[in-house]
Amino acid sequence: MSETTSSVRKLTVSLPSGLADFLDREAMRMNVSRSKLVADALREVQAAEEERLAIAGYRFYAREANDFAQASLGAIAEVLDHGG
């Protein structure tokens, strides 16, 4: 769902003072709202997590495919040996 069509929820969060000050400075420096800065940072974390999960999934299925190929070698060799 795109940002323009998704609903927005208002939240109250507590941050350590130094982190809140950093957020204020960065939002001012970038000329964006604190909400946008936090949302953008969370989107980056979300994208990194989705990529990490995708990589883990690809590795899992690659191992599964390799295991299946290894398990099938004996049967394939037997068929080929018998002129199959």
PyMOL Python script that loads the backbone (N, CA, C, O; Angstrom):
from pymol import cmd

cmd.read_pdbstr("""\
ATOM      1  N   MET A   1       0.863  -1.174   0.000  1.00  0.00           N
ATOM      2  CA  MET A   1       0.000   0.000   0.000  1.00  0.00           C
ATOM      3  C   MET A   1       0.905   1.231   0.000  1.00  0.00           C
ATOM      4  O   MET A   1       1.872   1.290   0.760  1.00  0.00           O
ATOM      5  N   SER A   2       0.606   2.187  -0.824  1.00  0.00           N
ATOM      6  CA  SER A   2       1.467   3.357  -0.896  1.00  0.00           C
ATOM      7  C   SER A   2       1.228   4.276   0.291  1.00  0.00           C
ATOM      8  O   SER A   2       0.199   4.210   0.963  1.00  0.00           O
ATOM      9  N   GLU A   3       2.201   5.122   0.524  1.00  0.00           N
ATOM     10  CA  GLU A   3       2.128   6.041   1.659  1.00  0.00           C
ATOM     11  C   GLU A   3       0.944   6.994   1.530  1.00  0.00           C
ATOM     12  O   GLU A   3       0.352   7.387   2.536  1.00  0.00           O
ATOM     13  N   THR A   4       0.598   7.366   0.310  1.00  0.00           N
ATOM     14  CA  THR A   4      -0.490   8.329   0.127  1.00  0.00           C
ATOM     15  C   THR A   4      -1.861   7.717   0.368  1.00  0.00           C
ATOM     16  O   THR A   4      -2.808   8.438   0.682  1.00  0.00           O
ATOM     17  N   THR A   5      -1.987   6.387   0.224  1.00  0.00           N
ATOM     18  CA  THR A   5      -3.293   5.771   0.419  1.00  0.00           C
ATOM     19  C   THR A   5      -3.391   5.020   1.739  1.00  0.00           C
ATOM     20  O   THR A   5      -4.472   4.554   2.102  1.00  0.00           O
ATOM     21  N   SER A   6      -2.283   4.895   2.463  1.00  0.00           N
ATOM     22  CA  SER A   6      -2.337   4.159   3.720  1.00  0.00           C
ATOM     23  C   SER A   6      -2.818   5.069   4.845  1.00  0.00           C
ATOM     24  O   SER A   6      -2.686   6.291   4.780  1.00  0.00           O
ATOM     25  N   SER A   7      -3.369   4.450   5.860  1.00  0.00           N
ATOM     26  CA  SER A   7      -3.820   5.234   7.005  1.00  0.00           C
ATOM     27  C   SER A   7      -2.627   5.579   7.874  1.00  0.00           C
ATOM     28  O   SER A   7      -1.604   4.895   7.844  1.00  0.00           O
ATOM     29  N   VAL A   8      -2.759   6.620   8.631  1.00  0.00           N
ATOM     30  CA  VAL A   8      -1.700   7.091   9.511  1.00  0.00           C
ATOM     31  C   VAL A   8      -2.200   6.988  10.939  1.00  0.00           C
ATOM     32  O   VAL A   8      -3.329   7.370  11.245  1.00  0.00           O
ATOM     33  N   ARG A   9      -1.352   6.470  11.802  1.00  0.00           N
ATOM     34  CA  ARG A   9      -1.686   6.393  13.224  1.00  0.00           C
ATOM     35  C   ARG A   9      -0.800   7.351  13.985  1.00  0.00           C
ATOM     36  O   ARG A   9       0.404   7.430  13.744  1.00  0.00           O
ATOM     37  N   LYS A  10      -1.392   8.065  14.886  1.00  0.00           N
ATOM     38  CA  LYS A  10      -0.643   8.980  15.730  1.00  0.00           C
ATOM     39  C   LYS A  10      -0.178   8.222  16.970  1.00  0.00           C
ATOM     40  O   LYS A  10      -0.974   7.565  17.641  1.00  0.00           O
ATOM     41  N   LEU A  11       1.119   8.320  17.267  1.00  0.00           N
ATOM     42  CA  LEU A  11       1.700   7.610  18.390  1.00  0.00           C
ATOM     43  C   LEU A  11       2.392   8.590  19.326  1.00  0.00           C
ATOM     44  O   LEU A  11       2.800   9.679  18.922  1.00  0.00           O
ATOM     45  N   THR A  12       2.512   8.190  20.552  1.00  0.00           N
ATOM     46  CA  THR A  12       3.327   8.921  21.511  1.00  0.00           C
ATOM     47  C   THR A  12       4.464   7.997  21.904  1.00  0.00           C
ATOM     48  O   THR A  12       4.238   6.879  22.367  1.00  0.00           O
ATOM     49  N   VAL A  13       5.681   8.467  21.717  1.00  0.00           N
ATOM     50  CA  VAL A  13       6.846   7.653  22.072  1.00  0.00           C
ATOM     51  C   VAL A  13       7.718   8.433  23.036  1.00  0.00           C
ATOM     52  O   VAL A  13       7.715   9.663  23.049  1.00  0.00           O
ATOM     53  N   SER A  14       8.458   7.701  23.834  1.00  0.00           N
ATOM     54  CA  SER A  14       9.414   8.314  24.749  1.00  0.00           C
ATOM     55  C   SER A  14      10.811   7.970  24.267  1.00  0.00           C
ATOM     56  O   SER A  14      11.112   6.814  23.970  1.00  0.00           O
ATOM     57  N   LEU A  15      11.663   8.988  24.193  1.00  0.00           N
ATOM     58  CA  LEU A  15      13.045   8.810  23.748  1.00  0.00           C
ATOM     59  C   LEU A  15      13.985   9.388  24.789  1.00  0.00           C
ATOM     60  O   LEU A  15      13.632  10.324  25.507  1.00  0.00           O
ATOM     61  N   PRO A  16      15.181   8.827  24.867  1.00  0.00           N
ATOM     62  CA  PRO A  16      16.182   9.470  25.712  1.00  0.00           C
ATOM     63  C   PRO A  16      16.423  10.908  25.211  1.00  0.00           C
ATOM     64  O   PRO A  16      16.343  11.173  24.011  1.00  0.00           O
ATOM     65  N   SER A  17      16.707  11.799  26.111  1.00  0.00           N
ATOM     66  CA  SER A  17      16.839  13.214  25.783  1.00  0.00           C
ATOM     67  C   SER A  17      17.826  13.458  24.641  1.00  0.00           C
ATOM     68  O   SER A  17      17.542  14.234  23.728  1.00  0.00           O
ATOM     69  N   GLY A  18      18.968  12.806  24.691  1.00  0.00           N
ATOM     70  CA  GLY A  18      19.967  13.007  23.642  1.00  0.00           C
ATOM     71  C   GLY A  18      19.475  12.561  22.280  1.00  0.00           C
ATOM     72  O   GLY A  18      19.763  13.205  21.271  1.00  0.00           O
ATOM     73  N   LEU A  19      18.737  11.464  22.243  1.00  0.00           N
ATOM     74  CA  LEU A  19      18.193  10.973  20.981  1.00  0.00           C
ATOM     75  C   LEU A  19      17.097  11.902  20.463  1.00  0.00           C
ATOM     76  O   LEU A  19      17.000  12.141  19.259  1.00  0.00           O
ATOM     77  N   ALA A  20      16.280  12.419  21.361  1.00  0.00           N
ATOM     78  CA  ALA A  20      15.240  13.377  20.959  1.00  0.00           C
ATOM     79  C   ALA A  20      15.877  14.650  20.408  1.00  0.00           C
ATOM     80  O   ALA A  20      15.395  15.211  19.424  1.00  0.00           O
ATOM     81  N   ASP A  21      16.956  15.105  21.040  1.00  0.00           N
ATOM     82  CA  ASP A  21      17.661  16.292  20.544  1.00  0.00           C
ATOM     83  C   ASP A  21      18.233  16.029  19.159  1.00  0.00           C
ATOM     84  O   ASP A  21      18.146  16.881  18.275  1.00  0.00           O
ATOM     85  N   PHE A  22      18.819  14.851  18.971  1.00  0.00           N
ATOM     86  CA  PHE A  22      19.365  14.484  17.664  1.00  0.00           C
ATOM     87  C   PHE A  22      18.261  14.462  16.614  1.00  0.00           C
ATOM     88  O   PHE A  22      18.447  14.969  15.508  1.00  0.00           O
ATOM     89  N   LEU A  23      17.124  13.885  16.948  1.00  0.00           N
ATOM     90  CA  LEU A  23      15.984  13.836  16.040  1.00  0.00           C
ATOM     91  C   LEU A  23      15.572  15.247  15.638  1.00  0.00           C
ATOM     92  O   LEU A  23      15.344  15.518  14.459  1.00  0.00           O
ATOM     93  N   ASP A  24      15.478  16.142  16.611  1.00  0.00           N
ATOM     94  CA  ASP A  24      15.101  17.527  16.317  1.00  0.00           C
ATOM     95  C   ASP A  24      16.115  18.184  15.374  1.00  0.00           C
ATOM     96  O   ASP A  24      15.735  18.831  14.398  1.00  0.00           O
ATOM     97  N   ARG A  25      17.406  18.011  15.675  1.00  0.00           N
ATOM     98  CA  ARG A  25      18.448  18.629  14.831  1.00  0.00           C
ATOM     99  C   ARG A  25      18.413  18.077  13.413  1.00  0.00           C
ATOM    100  O   ARG A  25      18.480  18.835  12.445  1.00  0.00           O
ATOM    101  N   GLU A  26      18.309  16.750  13.292  1.00  0.00           N
ATOM    102  CA  GLU A  26      18.299  16.133  11.961  1.00  0.00           C
ATOM    103  C   GLU A  26      17.062  16.535  11.168  1.00  0.00           C
ATOM    104  O   GLU A  26      17.155  16.802   9.970  1.00  0.00           O
ATOM    105  N   ALA A  27      15.920  16.580  11.815  1.00  0.00           N
ATOM    106  CA  ALA A  27      14.691  16.992  11.124  1.00  0.00           C
ATOM    107  C   ALA A  27      14.826  18.427  10.631  1.00  0.00           C
ATOM    108  O   ALA A  27      14.419  18.749   9.515  1.00  0.00           O
ATOM    109  N   MET A  28      15.394  19.275  11.459  1.00  0.00           N
ATOM    110  CA  MET A  28      15.586  20.665  11.051  1.00  0.00           C
ATOM    111  C   MET A  28      16.598  20.752   9.905  1.00  0.00           C
ATOM    112  O   MET A  28      16.375  21.461   8.923  1.00  0.00           O
ATOM    113  N   ARG A  29      17.702  20.032  10.038  1.00  0.00           N
ATOM    114  CA  ARG A  29      18.744  20.058   9.005  1.00  0.00           C
ATOM    115  C   ARG A  29      18.204  19.563   7.667  1.00  0.00           C
ATOM    116  O   ARG A  29      18.536  20.113   6.617  1.00  0.00           O
ATOM    117  N   MET A  30      17.369  18.521   7.707  1.00  0.00           N
ATOM    118  CA  MET A  30      16.831  17.928   6.481  1.00  0.00           C
ATOM    119  C   MET A  30      15.544  18.609   6.015  1.00  0.00           C
ATOM    120  O   MET A  30      15.010  18.297   4.950  1.00  0.00           O
ATOM    121  N   ASN A  31      15.061  19.535   6.825  1.00  0.00           N
ATOM    122  CA  ASN A  31      13.833  20.269   6.521  1.00  0.00           C
ATOM    123  C   ASN A  31      12.641  19.322   6.331  1.00  0.00           C
ATOM    124  O   ASN A  31      11.870  19.446   5.379  1.00  0.00           O
ATOM    125  N   VAL A  32      12.515  18.373   7.268  1.00  0.00           N
ATOM    126  CA  VAL A  32      11.385  17.448   7.277  1.00  0.00           C
ATOM    127  C   VAL A  32      10.833  17.383   8.696  1.00  0.00           C
ATOM    128  O   VAL A  32      11.477  17.826   9.646  1.00  0.00           O
ATOM    129  N   SER A  33       9.660  16.840   8.822  1.00  0.00           N
ATOM    130  CA  SER A  33       9.081  16.696  10.154  1.00  0.00           C
ATOM    131  C   SER A  33       9.770  15.549  10.896  1.00  0.00           C
ATOM    132  O   SER A  33      10.376  14.670  10.284  1.00  0.00           O
ATOM    133  N   ARG A  34       9.667  15.577  12.195  1.00  0.00           N
ATOM    134  CA  ARG A  34      10.199  14.469  12.989  1.00  0.00           C
ATOM    135  C   ARG A  34       9.492  13.175  12.607  1.00  0.00           C
ATOM    136  O   ARG A  34      10.118  12.118  12.530  1.00  0.00           O
ATOM    137  N   SER A  35       8.200  13.260  12.370  1.00  0.00           N
ATOM    138  CA  SER A  35       7.442  12.067  11.988  1.00  0.00           C
ATOM    139  C   SER A  35       7.979  11.450  10.703  1.00  0.00           C
ATOM    140  O   SER A  35       8.130  10.232  10.608  1.00  0.00           O
ATOM    141  N   LYS A  36       8.267  12.291   9.718  1.00  0.00           N
ATOM    142  CA  LYS A  36       8.799  11.781   8.446  1.00  0.00           C
ATOM    143  C   LYS A  36      10.167  11.156   8.656  1.00  0.00           C
ATOM    144  O   LYS A  36      10.458  10.094   8.107  1.00  0.00           O
ATOM    145  N   LEU A  37      11.001  11.804   9.441  1.00  0.00           N
ATOM    146  CA  LEU A  37      12.339  11.276   9.687  1.00  0.00           C
ATOM    147  C   LEU A  37      12.275   9.914  10.379  1.00  0.00           C
ATOM    148  O   LEU A  37      12.990   8.991   9.992  1.00  0.00           O
ATOM    149  N   VAL A  38      11.435   9.785  11.385  1.00  0.00           N
ATOM    150  CA  VAL A  38      11.284   8.511  12.085  1.00  0.00           C
ATOM    151  C   VAL A  38      10.689   7.466  11.145  1.00  0.00           C
ATOM    152  O   VAL A  38      11.159   6.328  11.115  1.00  0.00           O
ATOM    153  N   ALA A  39       9.665   7.833  10.380  1.00  0.00           N
ATOM    154  CA  ALA A  39       9.040   6.883   9.453  1.00  0.00           C
ATOM    155  C   ALA A  39      10.049   6.410   8.412  1.00  0.00           C
ATOM    156  O   ALA A  39      10.094   5.221   8.096  1.00  0.00           O
ATOM    157  N   ASP A  40      10.856   7.319   7.877  1.00  0.00           N
ATOM    158  CA  ASP A  40      11.862   6.935   6.883  1.00  0.00           C
ATOM    159  C   ASP A  40      12.897   5.991   7.488  1.00  0.00           C
ATOM    160  O   ASP A  40      13.299   5.014   6.855  1.00  0.00           O
ATOM    161  N   ALA A  41      13.326   6.286   8.713  1.00  0.00           N
ATOM    162  CA  ALA A  41      14.301   5.419   9.381  1.00  0.00           C
ATOM    163  C   ALA A  41      13.709   4.031   9.620  1.00  0.00           C
ATOM    164  O   ALA A  41      14.395   3.026   9.434  1.00  0.00           O
ATOM    165  N   LEU A  42      12.461   3.969  10.026  1.00  0.00           N
ATOM    166  CA  LEU A  42      11.812   2.675  10.253  1.00  0.00           C
ATOM    167  C   LEU A  42      11.610   1.908   8.951  1.00  0.00           C
ATOM    168  O   LEU A  42      11.709   0.681   8.928  1.00  0.00           O
ATOM    169  N   ARG A  43      11.327   2.632   7.867  1.00  0.00           N
ATOM    170  CA  ARG A  43      11.206   1.973   6.557  1.00  0.00           C
ATOM    171  C   ARG A  43      12.527   1.323   6.161  1.00  0.00           C
ATOM    172  O   ARG A  43      12.538   0.224   5.605  1.00  0.00           O
ATOM    173  N   GLU A  44      13.633   1.994   6.443  1.00  0.00           N
ATOM    174  CA  GLU A  44      14.948   1.423   6.141  1.00  0.00           C
ATOM    175  C   GLU A  44      15.186   0.158   6.963  1.00  0.00           C
ATOM    176  O   GLU A  44      15.691  -0.837   6.443  1.00  0.00           O
ATOM    177  N   VAL A  45      14.823   0.196   8.240  1.00  0.00           N
ATOM    178  CA  VAL A  45      14.973  -0.986   9.100  1.00  0.00           C
ATOM    179  C   VAL A  45      14.077  -2.107   8.583  1.00  0.00           C
ATOM    180  O   VAL A  45      14.494  -3.264   8.534  1.00  0.00           O
ATOM    181  N   GLN A  46      12.852  -1.769   8.198  1.00  0.00           N
ATOM    182  CA  GLN A  46      11.912  -2.764   7.677  1.00  0.00           C
ATOM    183  C   GLN A  46      12.451  -3.385   6.390  1.00  0.00           C
ATOM    184  O   GLN A  46      12.390  -4.603   6.223  1.00  0.00           O
ATOM    185  N   ALA A  47      12.974  -2.573   5.485  1.00  0.00           N
ATOM    186  CA  ALA A  47      13.513  -3.085   4.225  1.00  0.00           C
ATOM    187  C   ALA A  47      14.705  -4.001   4.481  1.00  0.00           C
ATOM    188  O   ALA A  47      14.838  -5.040   3.834  1.00  0.00           O
ATOM    189  N   ALA A  48      15.564  -3.629   5.410  1.00  0.00           N
ATOM    190  CA  ALA A  48      16.724  -4.458   5.742  1.00  0.00           C
ATOM    191  C   ALA A  48      16.273  -5.796   6.325  1.00  0.00           C
ATOM    192  O   ALA A  48      16.857  -6.833   6.011  1.00  0.00           O
ATOM    193  N   GLU A  49      15.249  -5.785   7.164  1.00  0.00           N
ATOM    194  CA  GLU A  49      14.733  -7.027   7.754  1.00  0.00           C
ATOM    195  C   GLU A  49      14.104  -7.911   6.684  1.00  0.00           C
ATOM    196  O   GLU A  49      14.301  -9.126   6.692  1.00  0.00           O
ATOM    197  N   GLU A  50      13.346  -7.312   5.758  1.00  0.00           N
ATOM    198  CA  GLU A  50      12.743  -8.095   4.681  1.00  0.00           C
ATOM    199  C   GLU A  50      13.825  -8.709   3.793  1.00  0.00           C
ATOM    200  O   GLU A  50      13.692  -9.849   3.348  1.00  0.00           O
ATOM    201  N   GLU A  51      14.886  -7.959   3.537  1.00  0.00           N
ATOM    202  CA  GLU A  51      15.989  -8.491   2.740  1.00  0.00           C
ATOM    203  C   GLU A  51      16.681  -9.638   3.480  1.00  0.00           C
ATOM    204  O   GLU A  51      17.015 -10.658   2.878  1.00  0.00           O
ATOM    205  N   ARG A  52      16.893  -9.469   4.783  1.00  0.00           N
ATOM    206  CA  ARG A  52      17.521 -10.523   5.582  1.00  0.00           C
ATOM    207  C   ARG A  52      16.684 -11.799   5.537  1.00  0.00           C
ATOM    208  O   ARG A  52      17.224 -12.896   5.388  1.00  0.00           O
ATOM    209  N   LEU A  53      15.367 -11.654   5.667  1.00  0.00           N
ATOM    210  CA  LEU A  53      14.491 -12.825   5.618  1.00  0.00           C
ATOM    211  C   LEU A  53      14.482 -13.472   4.234  1.00  0.00           C
ATOM    212  O   LEU A  53      14.449 -14.697   4.120  1.00  0.00           O
ATOM    213  N   ALA A  54      14.511 -12.658   3.195  1.00  0.00           N
ATOM    214  CA  ALA A  54      14.540 -13.204   1.829  1.00  0.00           C
ATOM    215  C   ALA A  54      15.822 -13.989   1.604  1.00  0.00           C
ATOM    216  O   ALA A  54      15.787 -15.080   1.034  1.00  0.00           O
ATOM    217  N   ILE A  55      16.949 -13.452   2.043  1.00  0.00           N
ATOM    218  CA  ILE A  55      18.225 -14.142   1.890  1.00  0.00           C
ATOM    219  C   ILE A  55      18.199 -15.466   2.641  1.00  0.00           C
ATOM    220  O   ILE A  55      18.650 -16.490   2.127  1.00  0.00           O
ATOM    221  N   ALA A  56      17.672 -15.441   3.851  1.00  0.00           N
ATOM    222  CA  ALA A  56      17.582 -16.681   4.636  1.00  0.00           C
ATOM    223  C   ALA A  56      16.702 -17.705   3.913  1.00  0.00           C
ATOM    224  O   ALA A  56      17.023 -18.894   3.890  1.00  0.00           O
ATOM    225  N   GLY A  57      15.612 -17.254   3.334  1.00  0.00           N
ATOM    226  CA  GLY A  57      14.723 -18.154   2.599  1.00  0.00           C
ATOM    227  C   GLY A  57      15.389 -18.735   1.366  1.00  0.00           C
ATOM    228  O   GLY A  57      15.271 -19.931   1.098  1.00  0.00           O
ATOM    229  N   TYR A  58      16.095 -17.886   0.608  1.00  0.00           N
ATOM    230  CA  TYR A  58      16.801 -18.385  -0.580  1.00  0.00           C
ATOM    231  C   TYR A  58      17.844 -19.421  -0.185  1.00  0.00           C
ATOM    232  O   TYR A  58      17.988 -20.447  -0.850  1.00  0.00           O
ATOM    233  N   ARG A  59      18.573 -19.153   0.899  1.00  0.00           N
ATOM    234  CA  ARG A  59      19.588 -20.108   1.356  1.00  0.00           C
ATOM    235  C   ARG A  59      18.944 -21.433   1.773  1.00  0.00           C
ATOM    236  O   ARG A  59      19.467 -22.504   1.467  1.00  0.00           O
ATOM    237  N   PHE A  60      17.821 -21.358   2.465  1.00  0.00           N
ATOM    238  CA  PHE A  60      17.121 -22.564   2.896  1.00  0.00           C
ATOM    239  C   PHE A  60      16.717 -23.404   1.692  1.00  0.00           C
ATOM    240  O   PHE A  60      16.982 -24.605   1.654  1.00  0.00           O
ATOM    241  N   TYR A  61      16.071 -22.769   0.697  1.00  0.00           N
ATOM    242  CA  TYR A  61      15.598 -23.524  -0.458  1.00  0.00           C
ATOM    243  C   TYR A  61      16.746 -24.006  -1.336  1.00  0.00           C
ATOM    244  O   TYR A  61      16.624 -25.038  -1.996  1.00  0.00           O
ATOM    245  N   ALA A  62      17.853 -23.277  -1.354  1.00  0.00           N
ATOM    246  CA  ALA A  62      19.024 -23.752  -2.087  1.00  0.00           C
ATOM    247  C   ALA A  62      19.564 -25.023  -1.434  1.00  0.00           C
ATOM    248  O   ALA A  62      19.925 -25.975  -2.126  1.00  0.00           O
ATOM    249  N   ARG A  63      19.618 -25.038  -0.102  1.00  0.00           N
ATOM    250  CA  ARG A  63      20.055 -26.255   0.610  1.00  0.00           C
ATOM    251  C   ARG A  63      19.088 -27.409   0.355  1.00  0.00           C
ATOM    252  O   ARG A  63      19.507 -28.548   0.150  1.00  0.00           O
ATOM    253  N   GLU A  64      17.789 -27.103   0.371  1.00  0.00           N
ATOM    254  CA  GLU A  64      16.791 -28.143   0.110  1.00  0.00           C
ATOM    255  C   GLU A  64      16.980 -28.732  -1.286  1.00  0.00           C
ATOM    256  O   GLU A  64      16.943 -29.950  -1.462  1.00  0.00           O
ATOM    257  N   ALA A  65      17.181 -27.865  -2.276  1.00  0.00           N
ATOM    258  CA  ALA A  65      17.368 -28.333  -3.651  1.00  0.00           C
ATOM    259  C   ALA A  65      18.647 -29.160  -3.763  1.00  0.00           C
ATOM    260  O   ALA A  65      18.668 -30.191  -4.434  1.00  0.00           O
ATOM    261  N   ASN A  66      19.703 -28.709  -3.110  1.00  0.00           N
ATOM    262  CA  ASN A  66      20.966 -29.445  -3.130  1.00  0.00           C
ATOM    263  C   ASN A  66      20.807 -30.808  -2.461  1.00  0.00           C
ATOM    264  O   ASN A  66      21.283 -31.818  -2.979  1.00  0.00           O
ATOM    265  N   ASP A  67      20.142 -30.833  -1.319  1.00  0.00           N
ATOM    266  CA  ASP A  67      19.912 -32.101  -0.618  1.00  0.00           C
ATOM    267  C   ASP A  67      19.112 -33.070  -1.493  1.00  0.00           C
ATOM    268  O   ASP A  67      19.414 -34.262  -1.536  1.00  0.00           O
ATOM    269  N   PHE A  68      18.099 -32.561  -2.185  1.00  0.00           N
ATOM    270  CA  PHE A  68      17.286 -33.405  -3.062  1.00  0.00           C
ATOM    271  C   PHE A  68      18.137 -33.941  -4.215  1.00  0.00           C
ATOM    272  O   PHE A  68      18.055 -35.118  -4.566  1.00  0.00           O
ATOM    273  N   ALA A  69      18.951 -33.065  -4.795  1.00  0.00           N
ATOM    274  CA  ALA A  69      19.813 -33.502  -5.898  1.00  0.00           C
ATOM    275  C   ALA A  69      20.780 -34.582  -5.433  1.00  0.00           C
ATOM    276  O   ALA A  69      20.989 -35.578  -6.126  1.00  0.00           O
ATOM    277  N   GLN A  70      21.362 -34.384  -4.270  1.00  0.00           N
ATOM    278  CA  GLN A  70      22.287 -35.382  -3.733  1.00  0.00           C
ATOM    279  C   GLN A  70      21.568 -36.704  -3.471  1.00  0.00           C
ATOM    280  O   GLN A  70      22.104 -37.773  -3.763  1.00  0.00           O
ATOM    281  N   ALA A  71      20.378 -36.632  -2.930  1.00  0.00           N
ATOM    282  CA  ALA A  71      19.608 -37.842  -2.633  1.00  0.00           C
ATOM    283  C   ALA A  71      19.181 -38.553  -3.923  1.00  0.00           C
ATOM    284  O   ALA A  71      19.008 -39.771  -3.928  1.00  0.00           O
ATOM    285  N   SER A  72      19.014 -37.811  -4.997  1.00  0.00           N
ATOM    286  CA  SER A  72      18.559 -38.385  -6.263  1.00  0.00           C
ATOM    287  C   SER A  72      19.688 -39.003  -7.073  1.00  0.00           C
ATOM    288  O   SER A  72      19.424 -39.786  -7.985  1.00  0.00           O
ATOM    289  N   LEU A  73      20.920 -38.679  -6.771  1.00  0.00           N
ATOM    290  CA  LEU A  73      22.044 -39.157  -7.585  1.00  0.00           C
ATOM    291  C   LEU A  73      22.096 -40.677  -7.684  1.00  0.00           C
ATOM    292  O   LEU A  73      22.335 -41.225  -8.760  1.00  0.00           O
ATOM    293  N   GLY A  74      21.873 -41.349  -6.573  1.00  0.00           N
ATOM    294  CA  GLY A  74      21.915 -42.814  -6.594  1.00  0.00           C
ATOM    295  C   GLY A  74      20.874 -43.401  -7.532  1.00  0.00           C
ATOM    296  O   GLY A  74      21.174 -44.310  -8.306  1.00  0.00           O
ATOM    297  N   ALA A  75      19.673 -42.895  -7.467  1.00  0.00           N
ATOM    298  CA  ALA A  75      18.598 -43.403  -8.318  1.00  0.00           C
ATOM    299  C   ALA A  75      18.887 -43.109  -9.787  1.00  0.00           C
ATOM    300  O   ALA A  75      18.642 -43.953 -10.648  1.00  0.00           O
ATOM    301  N   ILE A  76      19.394 -41.946 -10.069  1.00  0.00           N
ATOM    302  CA  ILE A  76      19.704 -41.574 -11.458  1.00  0.00           C
ATOM    303  C   ILE A  76      20.824 -42.472 -11.986  1.00  0.00           C
ATOM    304  O   ILE A  76      20.749 -42.964 -13.112  1.00  0.00           O
ATOM    305  N   ALA A  77      21.856 -42.683 -11.179  1.00  0.00           N
ATOM    306  CA  ALA A  77      22.968 -43.544 -11.598  1.00  0.00           C
ATOM    307  C   ALA A  77      22.479 -44.962 -11.866  1.00  0.00           C
ATOM    308  O   ALA A  77      22.929 -45.601 -12.817  1.00  0.00           O
ATOM    309  N   GLU A  78      21.565 -45.459 -11.039  1.00  0.00           N
ATOM    310  CA  GLU A  78      21.043 -46.812 -11.229  1.00  0.00           C
ATOM    311  C   GLU A  78      20.278 -46.922 -12.532  1.00  0.00           C
ATOM    312  O   GLU A  78      20.424 -47.908 -13.253  1.00  0.00           O
ATOM    313  N   VAL A  79      19.473 -45.934 -12.843  1.00  0.00           N
ATOM    314  CA  VAL A  79      18.697 -45.946 -14.098  1.00  0.00           C
ATOM    315  C   VAL A  79      19.652 -45.898 -15.291  1.00  0.00           C
ATOM    316  O   VAL A  79      19.481 -46.631 -16.266  1.00  0.00           O
ATOM    317  N   LEU A  80      20.658 -45.028 -15.203  1.00  0.00           N
ATOM    318  CA  LEU A  80      21.580 -44.905 -16.319  1.00  0.00           C
ATOM    319  C   LEU A  80      22.429 -46.181 -16.506  1.00  0.00           C
ATOM    320  O   LEU A  80      22.747 -46.562 -17.632  1.00  0.00           O
ATOM    321  N   ASP A  81      22.787 -46.829 -15.389  1.00  0.00           N
ATOM    322  CA  ASP A  81      23.573 -48.062 -15.467  1.00  0.00           C
ATOM    323  C   ASP A  81      22.800 -49.186 -16.125  1.00  0.00           C
ATOM    324  O   ASP A  81      23.383 -50.079 -16.740  1.00  0.00           O
ATOM    325  N   HIS A  82      21.478 -49.137 -15.992  1.00  0.00           N
ATOM    326  CA  HIS A  82      20.648 -50.210 -16.558  1.00  0.00           C
ATOM    327  C   HIS A  82      20.091 -49.835 -17.934  1.00  0.00           C
ATOM    328  O   HIS A  82      19.154 -50.459 -18.431  1.00  0.00           O
ATOM    329  N   GLY A  83      20.686 -48.808 -18.537  1.00  0.00           N
ATOM    330  CA  GLY A  83      20.281 -48.427 -19.893  1.00  0.00           C
ATOM    331  C   GLY A  83      18.933 -47.746 -19.948  1.00  0.00           C
ATOM    332  O   GLY A  83      18.291 -47.723 -20.998  1.00  0.00           O
ATOM    333  N   GLY A  84      18.486 -47.179 -18.806  1.00  0.00           N
ATOM    334  CA  GLY A  84      17.200 -46.613 -18.612  1.00  0.00           C
ATOM    335  C   GLY A  84      16.719 -45.607 -19.520  1.00  0.00           C
ATOM    336  O   GLY A  84      15.604 -45.111 -19.358  1.00  0.00           O
TER     337      GLY A  84
END
""", "prot")
cmd.dss("prot")
cmd.show_as("cartoon", "prot")
cmd.util.cbc("prot")
cmd.orient("prot")
